[in-house]
Amino acid sequence: MKVIITGEDLTLNDVVAVARNGAKVELSQKAKENVLRSRKVVDDIIAQKKVVYGVTTGFGSFCNTVIPTEESKKLQRNLIVTHAVGAGDPLPKDVSKTIMLLRVNNLAKGFSGIRMETLETLIAMINKDVIPVIPEKGSLGASGDLAPLSHMVLVMIGLGRAYYQGEELDGALAMEKAGITPVELTEKEGLALINGTQVMNAVGALTMYDALNLLKVADVAAALSFEAQNGVIDALQSRMHTVRPHQGQMDSAAIIAHLLEGSKNVTRQGEIKVQDAYSLRCVPQIHGASKDAVNYVKEQIEIEMNSVTDNPIIFADTMEGISGGNFHGQPMALSFDFLGIALSEIANVSERRLERLVNPALSNLPAFLVENGGLNSGFMIVQYSAASLVSENKVLAHPASVDSIPSSANQEDHVSMGTIAARKANSIMKNARRVLAMELMCACQAIDLRGDKGLGLGTKPAYEVIRSVCDKLEDDRPLYEDINSCEETIISGKMVEAVEEKAGEIKF
């Protein structure tokens, strides 16, 4: 597969194709023309000795310091080596590759003034899997993701560290082994490569892709809990939701009702009980609200992926370089905080359903879902672990975007902290995924203990997937391996694929 870069229409699926599935990247002819046209403006600015930020001046609070032309290459190199001061563990390789892809797409729009050979070097690194080692921390999310993006550029100029063919190598050696010649940056290029929101958006984009799958799994897990608890399905009737027509709520109600179609385990109002607790009865409202939030954030991510986030922005039509603030991450900082909150609530309600399964006072099932309780502890501590993850999520869900610390001698006096927001959302997503894996496992155990009268159209294949990797618990055994296996069915997509294949017209 090949992804053609235009600067206009990159999608989440394109990102995953390149970052996780090895698709190659190529510039469109129009993008090449835009890049060349933009570079000509920079060359003209230099020839006419105009004062333009980052082209003929220093950076940040040094914006009023004019730099002689003969020092321009040193200026751009100094920018990268001094800004590469990230901290923490390296970002995952798929995130680093996404960062490069998003930066290519940004530059391909033709508003940054980069040379074609420099952009082609970055594309060659993507296509040959030279992946810079980029520390996860160190960005304020305004003036762009300066520190982590500088670590990306270090490798382009033959410095830093990079992964190549399964090894972490010196950047120059990785480039040599891949047959890529490092570049010598010239006017505007260092700034063009690091002034933008690509790190926060890379972390956020991959988190979003995984979150969209997780929302499908959440509906499946809830449906299995309906089966396990003889849930009252009247609350899922479409007329209940069309009178409060939030799209996510209507969608979740319809999906769960479809998953339960034909079930002999669920009940109608008054047969066993009049109504369920909120963690079942209000699933459409809770899951639906998170879906609406996530879909909003997805729109923001795709806008940002195809936007110009540079400074200054080069306008070829008027031959100008205009300083502005498109590098400021505030639109994405708020979005990623919202994403984290939405995913935190998915885990929150999942843990409450899990608690109702393991608690004999609420489930009318053997305590902690195991026979011979006392000798066996069953799933007691599974709930502890889920509760721990949910509690951690509540801490992580505190918004990063409400904080700001001035930088660069107060020239940059408001920053977004958007990259922190994106990383927090990713941690929340992973915790939520683990909690859902625990609920899936416990719901299947509860179904076995209660006695399966006949599962629904979509819950049956979901149950079969879990039972293919995790046997019914008869006596205590190490459960972390079962949880790992259940979580892997989520990560691999096996869970959702099985349900979509067997449940016919379901539209997650």
C-alpha positions as CSV (number, residue, x, y, z in Angstrom):
1,M,0.0,0.0,0.0
2,K,1.1,3.6,-0.7
3,V,-0.2,6.8,0.9
4,I,0.0,9.8,-1.4
5,I,0.6,13.0,0.6
6,T,-1.2,16.0,-0.6
7,G,-1.4,18.0,2.6
8,E,-5.1,18.1,2.4
9,D,-6.7,14.7,3.0
10,L,-4.7,12.6,5.4
11,T,-6.9,10.3,7.5
12,L,-6.6,8.2,10.6
13,N,-6.6,5.1,8.5
14,D,-3.7,6.5,6.5
15,V,-1.8,7.1,9.7
16,V,-2.3,3.6,10.9
17,A,-1.4,2.2,7.4
18,V,2.0,4.0,7.6
19,A,2.8,3.8,11.3
20,R,1.7,0.2,12.0
21,N,1.3,-1.6,8.7
22,G,4.4,-0.4,6.8
23,A,2.7,1.6,4.0
24,K,5.1,3.7,1.9
25,V,4.7,7.5,1.5
26,E,4.9,9.6,-1.7
27,L,4.3,13.3,-2.4
28,S,1.7,14.2,-4.9
29,Q,2.8,16.3,-7.9
30,K,0.7,19.3,-6.6
31,A,2.4,19.0,-3.2
32,K,5.8,19.1,-4.9
33,E,4.8,22.3,-6.7
34,N,3.6,23.9,-3.5
35,V,6.8,23.1,-1.7
36,L,9.0,24.6,-4.5
37,R,6.8,27.7,-4.7
38,S,7.0,28.2,-1.0
39,R,10.8,27.8,-0.9
40,K,11.2,30.4,-3.6
41,V,9.6,33.0,-1.3
42,V,12.1,32.2,1.4
43,D,15.0,32.5,-1.1
44,D,13.6,35.9,-2.2
45,I,13.3,37.1,1.5
46,I,16.9,36.2,2.0
47,A,18.0,37.9,-1.2
48,Q,16.1,41.1,-0.3
49,K,17.4,41.0,3.3
50,K,13.9,41.3,4.7
51,V,13.4,40.9,8.4
52,V,11.3,37.8,8.9
53,Y,11.1,35.8,12.1
54,G,13.2,32.6,12.0
55,V,14.5,33.3,8.5
56,T,16.7,36.2,9.2
57,T,16.2,36.6,13.0
58,G,16.8,34.5,16.1
59,F,14.1,32.6,17.9
60,G,11.7,33.1,20.8
61,S,12.8,36.2,22.8
62,F,15.7,36.6,20.3
63,C,13.1,37.5,17.6
64,N,14.5,41.0,17.3
65,T,18.1,39.8,16.7
66,V,19.0,39.9,13.0
67,I,21.3,37.1,11.9
68,P,23.8,37.6,9.1
69,T,23.3,35.4,6.0
70,E,26.6,33.7,6.4
71,E,25.5,32.5,9.8
72,S,22.1,31.1,8.6
73,K,23.1,27.4,8.5
74,K,24.7,27.6,12.0
75,L,21.5,29.3,13.2
76,Q,19.3,26.4,12.0
77,R,21.7,23.7,13.4
78,N,22.0,25.5,16.7
79,L,18.2,25.6,16.9
80,I,17.9,21.9,16.7
81,V,20.8,20.9,19.0
82,T,19.7,23.3,21.7
83,H,16.0,22.4,21.5
84,A,16.6,18.6,21.7
85,V,16.2,18.4,25.4
86,G,13.4,15.9,25.9
87,A,13.0,13.7,28.9
88,G,11.4,10.4,29.9
89,D,11.1,7.1,28.0
90,P,11.1,7.1,24.2
91,L,7.8,7.3,22.5
92,P,6.6,4.1,20.9
93,K,7.9,3.5,17.4
94,D,4.4,3.8,15.8
95,V,4.0,7.2,17.5
96,S,7.4,8.4,16.2
97,K,6.6,7.3,12.7
98,T,3.3,9.1,12.9
99,I,5.1,12.3,14.0
100,M,7.2,12.1,10.9
101,L,4.2,11.4,8.7
102,L,2.2,14.3,10.1
103,R,5.2,16.7,9.7
104,V,5.6,15.6,6.1
105,N,1.9,16.3,5.5
106,N,2.1,19.7,7.1
107,L,5.2,20.7,5.1
108,A,3.6,19.4,1.9
109,K,0.9,22.1,2.0
110,G,3.5,24.6,0.8
111,F,3.4,27.2,3.6
112,S,6.7,26.5,5.4
113,G,9.5,27.3,3.0
114,I,11.4,24.0,3.3
115,R,13.6,22.7,0.5
116,M,12.4,19.7,-1.5
117,E,15.6,17.7,-0.7
118,T,15.1,18.2,3.1
119,L,11.5,17.0,2.9
120,E,12.5,14.1,0.7
121,T,15.0,13.1,3.4
122,L,12.2,12.8,5.9
123,I,10.1,10.8,3.5
124,A,13.0,8.4,2.9
125,M,13.4,7.9,6.6
126,I,9.7,6.9,6.8
127,N,9.9,4.6,3.8
128,K,13.1,2.9,5.0
129,D,12.0,2.7,8.7
130,V,14.7,4.9,10.2
131,I,12.7,5.9,13.3
132,P,14.2,8.6,15.5
133,V,14.3,7.9,19.3
134,I,12.0,10.7,20.6
135,P,11.6,11.3,24.4
136,E,8.0,11.4,25.4
137,K,8.3,14.5,27.7
138,G,9.5,18.1,27.3
139,S,6.9,19.9,25.2
140,L,4.8,22.8,26.4
141,G,2.5,22.4,23.4
142,A,3.0,26.0,22.2
143,S,5.6,27.2,19.8
144,G,4.9,23.7,18.8
145,D,6.3,20.5,20.2
146,L,9.8,22.0,20.0
147,A,11.8,19.6,22.2
148,P,10.5,16.2,20.9
149,L,10.4,17.4,17.2
150,S,14.0,18.5,17.6
151,H,15.0,14.9,18.5
152,M,13.3,13.8,15.2
153,V,15.4,16.4,13.3
154,L,18.7,15.4,15.0
155,V,18.6,12.1,13.1
156,M,18.0,14.0,9.8
157,I,21.2,16.0,10.4
158,G,23.2,12.9,11.4
159,L,22.9,13.2,15.2
160,G,20.8,11.7,17.9
161,R,19.6,8.1,18.1
162,A,17.4,6.1,15.8
163,Y,15.8,2.6,15.5
164,Y,16.8,0.7,12.4
165,Q,16.2,-3.0,11.6
166,G,15.4,-3.8,15.2
167,E,18.4,-2.0,16.7
168,E,18.8,1.3,18.4
169,L,21.8,3.0,16.8
170,D,23.6,6.3,16.6
171,G,21.6,8.5,14.2
172,A,24.4,8.9,11.7
173,L,25.0,5.1,11.6
174,A,21.3,4.4,11.1
175,M,21.1,6.8,8.2
176,E,24.3,5.3,6.7
177,K,22.9,1.8,6.9
178,A,19.7,2.9,5.3
179,G,21.5,4.7,2.5
180,I,20.2,8.1,3.4
181,T,22.4,11.2,3.3
182,P,21.9,13.5,6.3
183,V,20.9,17.1,5.4
184,E,22.5,20.4,6.2
185,L,19.7,22.7,7.2
186,T,19.5,26.2,5.8
187,E,17.3,29.3,6.3
188,K,13.9,28.6,7.9
189,E,14.3,24.8,7.7
190,G,15.0,24.0,11.3
191,L,12.0,26.1,12.4
192,A,9.9,24.6,9.6
193,L,10.6,21.1,11.0
194,I,9.9,21.7,14.7
195,N,7.3,24.5,14.9
196,G,4.0,22.6,15.1
197,T,1.7,20.3,17.0
198,Q,2.7,17.0,15.4
199,V,3.8,15.2,18.5
200,M,0.6,15.8,20.5
201,N,-1.4,15.0,17.4
202,A,0.5,11.8,16.7
203,V,-0.1,10.5,20.2
204,G,-3.7,11.7,20.0
205,A,-4.4,10.2,16.6
206,L,-3.2,6.7,17.5
207,T,-5.1,6.9,20.8
208,M,-8.2,8.0,18.9
209,Y,-7.9,5.0,16.5
210,D,-7.7,2.6,19.4
211,A,-10.4,4.5,21.3
212,L,-12.9,4.0,18.4
213,N,-12.3,0.3,18.6
214,L,-12.6,0.4,22.3
215,L,-16.0,2.0,22.2
216,K,-17.3,-0.9,20.1
217,V,-15.9,-3.3,22.7
218,A,-17.5,-1.4,25.5
219,D,-21.0,-2.0,23.9
220,V,-20.1,-5.7,23.6
221,A,-19.0,-5.9,27.2
222,A,-22.2,-4.2,28.3
223,A,-24.3,-6.6,26.3
224,L,-22.5,-9.6,27.9
225,S,-23.2,-8.1,31.3
226,F,-26.9,-7.8,30.3
227,E,-26.8,-11.5,29.6
228,A,-25.1,-12.3,32.9
229,Q,-27.5,-10.2,35.0
230,N,-30.8,-11.0,33.3
231,G,-30.9,-7.4,32.2
232,V,-34.2,-5.7,31.5
233,I,-34.1,-4.8,27.7
234,D,-37.1,-2.5,27.7
235,A,-34.6,0.3,28.5
236,L,-33.1,-0.2,25.1
237,Q,-36.2,0.4,23.0
238,S,-35.6,2.9,20.3
239,R,-38.5,5.1,21.3
240,M,-36.9,5.6,24.6
241,H,-33.9,7.3,22.9
242,T,-35.5,9.1,20.0
243,V,-37.3,11.3,22.5
244,R,-33.8,12.4,23.7
245,P,-32.0,12.2,20.3
246,H,-28.3,12.4,21.2
247,Q,-26.6,10.5,18.4
248,G,-24.3,8.4,20.6
249,Q,-27.1,7.5,22.9
250,M,-29.3,6.3,20.1
251,D,-26.5,4.4,18.5
252,S,-25.5,2.6,21.7
253,A,-29.1,1.6,22.4
254,A,-29.5,0.2,18.9
255,I,-26.2,-1.6,18.9
256,I,-26.7,-3.3,22.3
257,A,-30.3,-4.2,21.4
258,H,-29.0,-5.8,18.2
259,L,-26.2,-7.7,20.0
260,L,-28.9,-9.1,22.4
261,E,-31.3,-10.1,19.6
262,G,-32.6,-13.6,20.2
263,S,-31.2,-13.9,23.8
264,K,-33.0,-16.1,26.2
265,N,-31.1,-14.7,29.2
266,V,-32.3,-11.1,29.2
267,T,-35.7,-10.2,30.6
268,R,-38.6,-7.8,30.1
269,Q,-39.8,-5.3,32.6
270,G,-41.5,-7.0,35.6
271,E,-40.5,-10.6,34.8
272,I,-37.8,-10.7,37.4
273,K,-37.3,-7.1,38.3
274,V,-38.8,-3.8,37.3
275,Q,-35.6,-2.1,36.4
276,D,-31.8,-2.5,36.5
277,A,-29.2,-0.4,38.3
278,Y,-27.8,2.6,36.3
279,S,-24.7,0.7,35.2
280,L,-26.9,-1.4,33.0
281,R,-30.0,0.7,32.4
282,C,-28.1,3.9,31.6
283,V,-25.5,2.3,29.3
284,P,-26.8,4.0,26.2
285,Q,-26.7,7.4,27.9
286,I,-23.2,6.8,29.4
287,H,-21.5,5.1,26.4
288,G,-23.4,7.5,24.0
289,A,-22.0,10.6,25.7
290,S,-18.5,9.3,25.4
291,K,-19.1,8.4,21.7
292,D,-20.3,11.9,21.0
293,A,-17.2,13.3,22.7
294,V,-14.8,11.0,20.9
295,N,-16.4,11.8,17.5
296,Y,-16.0,15.5,18.2
297,V,-12.3,15.0,19.0
298,K,-11.8,12.8,15.9
299,E,-13.0,15.8,13.8
300,Q,-10.5,18.1,15.5
301,I,-7.7,15.6,15.0
302,E,-8.3,15.3,11.3
303,I,-8.6,19.0,10.9
304,E,-5.2,19.4,12.7
305,M,-3.5,16.7,10.7
306,N,-4.2,18.6,7.5
307,S,-3.5,22.1,8.8
308,V,-0.5,24.5,8.7
309,T,1.0,24.8,12.2
310,D,4.2,26.6,11.2
311,N,5.5,30.1,12.1
312,P,6.1,32.2,10.2
313,I,3.7,31.1,7.5
314,I,4.9,31.6,4.0
315,F,2.3,32.9,1.6
316,A,3.5,32.4,-2.0
317,D,0.7,34.5,-3.5
318,T,1.8,37.7,-1.7
319,M,5.5,36.7,-1.3
320,E,5.3,37.2,2.5
321,G,6.3,35.4,5.6
322,I,3.8,36.3,8.3
323,S,4.3,35.6,12.0
324,G,1.3,34.2,13.9
325,G,0.3,31.5,16.4
326,N,-0.8,28.4,14.4
327,F,1.7,26.4,16.4
328,H,-0.3,26.9,19.6
329,G,-1.8,23.6,20.7
330,Q,-4.9,24.9,22.5
331,P,-7.5,23.5,20.1
332,M,-5.9,20.0,20.6
333,A,-5.1,20.4,24.3
334,L,-8.8,20.9,25.1
335,S,-9.7,18.1,22.7
336,F,-7.3,15.6,24.2
337,D,-8.5,16.5,27.7
338,F,-12.0,15.8,26.5
339,L,-10.9,12.5,25.0
340,G,-9.4,11.4,28.3
341,I,-12.5,12.3,30.3
342,A,-14.7,10.4,27.8
343,L,-12.6,7.3,27.9
344,S,-12.3,7.5,31.7
345,E,-16.1,7.2,32.0
346,I,-16.1,4.1,29.8
347,A,-13.8,2.4,32.3
348,N,-15.8,3.9,35.2
349,V,-19.1,2.3,34.3
350,S,-17.4,-1.0,33.2
351,E,-15.9,-1.4,36.7
352,R,-19.4,-0.8,38.2
353,R,-20.9,-3.5,36.0
354,L,-18.0,-5.8,37.0
355,E,-18.7,-5.1,40.7
356,R,-22.3,-6.1,40.3
357,L,-21.1,-9.4,38.8
358,V,-18.7,-10.4,41.6
359,N,-20.8,-9.1,44.5
360,P,-23.3,-11.8,45.7
361,A,-25.5,-9.3,47.3
362,L,-26.1,-7.7,43.9
363,S,-25.8,-10.6,41.5
364,N,-27.5,-13.7,43.1
365,L,-24.5,-15.6,41.9
366,P,-21.7,-17.3,43.9
367,A,-19.5,-14.8,45.6
368,F,-16.7,-13.6,43.4
369,L,-17.9,-15.8,40.6
370,V,-16.4,-19.1,41.9
371,E,-17.7,-22.2,43.5
372,N,-16.3,-23.3,46.8
373,G,-15.7,-19.7,47.9
374,G,-13.4,-19.2,50.8
375,L,-11.0,-21.9,49.6
376,N,-11.2,-20.1,46.2
377,S,-11.1,-16.3,46.0
378,G,-12.2,-16.3,42.4
379,F,-12.5,-12.9,40.8
380,M,-12.3,-10.9,44.0
381,I,-9.0,-9.2,43.3
382,V,-9.9,-8.6,39.6
383,Q,-12.4,-6.1,40.9
384,Y,-9.6,-4.5,43.1
385,S,-7.4,-4.2,40.1
386,A,-10.2,-2.7,38.0
387,A,-11.0,-0.2,40.8
388,S,-7.3,0.8,40.9
389,L,-7.2,1.5,37.2
390,V,-10.4,3.5,37.3
391,S,-9.1,5.5,40.3
392,E,-5.9,6.2,38.4
393,N,-7.9,7.4,35.4
394,K,-9.8,9.9,37.6
395,V,-6.4,11.5,38.5
396,L,-5.2,11.4,34.9
397,A,-8.5,12.9,33.7
398,H,-7.7,16.2,35.4
399,P,-7.2,18.6,32.4
400,A,-3.7,19.6,31.5
401,S,-5.0,22.4,29.4
402,V,-5.9,24.5,32.4
403,D,-2.2,24.9,33.2
404,S,0.3,27.3,31.6
405,I,3.8,28.3,32.5
406,P,5.4,31.2,30.7
407,S,8.6,30.5,28.7
408,S,11.3,32.2,26.6
409,A,11.6,35.2,28.9
410,N,7.8,35.7,28.9
411,Q,7.7,36.1,25.1
412,E,5.7,32.8,25.1
413,D,3.5,33.7,28.0
414,H,0.7,31.2,27.5
415,V,1.2,27.6,26.5
416,S,-1.3,24.7,26.0
417,M,0.3,21.6,27.6
418,G,-1.5,19.7,24.8
419,T,1.2,17.0,24.5
420,I,0.7,16.2,28.2
421,A,-3.1,16.0,27.5
422,A,-2.5,13.6,24.6
423,R,-0.2,11.4,26.7
424,K,-2.7,11.3,29.5
425,A,-5.5,10.3,27.2
426,N,-3.4,7.5,25.9
427,S,-2.8,6.2,29.4
428,I,-6.5,6.4,30.2
429,M,-7.3,4.5,27.0
430,K,-4.9,1.7,28.0
431,N,-6.4,1.5,31.5
432,A,-9.9,1.5,30.1
433,R,-9.0,-1.3,27.7
434,R,-7.7,-3.4,30.7
435,V,-10.9,-2.8,32.7
436,L,-13.1,-3.9,29.7
437,A,-11.0,-7.0,29.3
438,M,-11.8,-7.8,33.0
439,E,-15.5,-7.2,32.5
440,L,-15.6,-9.5,29.4
441,M,-13.9,-12.3,31.4
442,C,-16.2,-11.9,34.4
443,A,-19.4,-11.6,32.4
444,C,-18.6,-14.9,30.6
445,Q,-17.9,-16.6,33.9
446,A,-21.2,-15.2,35.3
447,I,-23.1,-16.5,32.2
448,D,-21.6,-20.0,32.8
449,L,-22.5,-20.0,36.5
450,R,-26.1,-18.7,36.0
451,G,-26.7,-21.1,33.2
452,D,-26.8,-20.1,29.6
453,K,-30.3,-20.3,28.2
454,G,-29.2,-19.0,24.8
455,L,-27.1,-16.0,24.0
456,G,-27.9,-13.2,21.5
457,L,-26.9,-12.6,18.0
458,G,-23.8,-10.6,18.9
459,T,-23.1,-11.8,22.4
460,K,-22.7,-15.4,21.3
461,P,-19.6,-14.8,19.1
462,A,-18.2,-12.4,21.7
463,Y,-18.6,-15.1,24.4
464,E,-17.0,-17.7,22.1
465,V,-14.0,-15.4,21.5
466,I,-13.4,-15.1,25.2
467,R,-13.8,-18.8,25.8
468,S,-11.3,-19.5,23.0
469,V,-8.6,-17.8,25.1
470,C,-9.9,-18.1,28.6
471,D,-11.5,-21.2,30.2
472,K,-14.2,-21.1,32.8
473,L,-12.7,-20.8,36.3
474,E,-13.3,-23.9,38.3
475,D,-10.5,-23.5,40.9
476,D,-8.2,-20.6,41.5
477,R,-5.4,-20.1,39.0
478,P,-3.2,-17.1,38.0
479,L,-5.7,-14.8,36.4
480,Y,-3.4,-12.2,35.0
481,E,-2.7,-14.5,32.0
482,D,-6.4,-14.7,31.3
483,I,-6.8,-11.0,31.5
484,N,-3.8,-10.5,29.1
485,S,-5.4,-12.9,26.7
486,C,-8.8,-11.2,26.9
487,E,-7.1,-7.8,26.4
488,E,-5.3,-9.2,23.3
489,T,-8.6,-10.0,21.7
490,I,-9.4,-6.3,22.0
491,I,-6.0,-5.0,20.8
492,S,-5.9,-7.4,17.8
493,G,-9.5,-6.5,16.8
494,K,-10.5,-10.2,17.0
495,M,-13.4,-9.4,19.4
496,V,-15.0,-6.8,17.2
497,E,-14.3,-8.8,14.0
498,A,-16.1,-11.9,15.3
499,V,-19.1,-9.9,16.4
500,E,-19.3,-8.0,13.1
501,E,-19.0,-11.2,11.1
502,K,-21.8,-13.0,13.0
503,A,-24.1,-10.1,13.9
504,G,-24.9,-9.2,10.3
505,E,-26.1,-5.7,9.9
506,I,-24.7,-4.3,13.1
507,K,-23.3,-0.7,12.7
508,F,-20.9,0.1,15.4
